[in-house]
Amino acid sequence: MSTNRRNIMKLGLVGAISTLVVPSRVFAAPSALASPLAGAIFYTHDKPGRWAGKEGAHTPMIERDGATIEVTTGHPMDGYNHYIVKHIILDRNLGFVREVMFDPMNDSPVSRHDISGLNDLVYAVSLCNKHDAWLNALEL
């Protein structure tokens, strides 16, 4: 009888772990912009959540030129009071590729990134010191 209990406990543990792993795979799909986390943990143009009305100045815009993308956030840099902290580039699986940090006293929120090692999808995150992380995607 104790063997059956152990097997049941193992199955329960495997089930609990799988519930933690499966959502990350779902979130990592190309539809991350439509994830239930959009508008709650991070924000998008279509799901601005509590920051409705802030989409235009916070959503990163991505333009491709061959093996390079340029990410621009149309946000003013108001010194250390209100600014874009950085741009983060993620691959299709939301794996970290690169980031560029900004000096709010001297920089504009524009960054260029080599994407020659990436294919089919890239995400850009724009991080605002007051209005959190904003995500956009570009199909390559």
Buried (B, 14 or more C-beta within 10 A) or exposed (E): EEEEEEEEEEEEEEEEEEEEEEEEEEBBEEEBBEBEBBBEEBBBBEBBBEBEEBBEBBBBBBEEEEEEBBBBBBBEBEEEEBBBBBBBBBBBEBEEBEBBEBEBEEBEBBBEBEBEEBEEBBBBBBBBEEBBBBBBBBEE
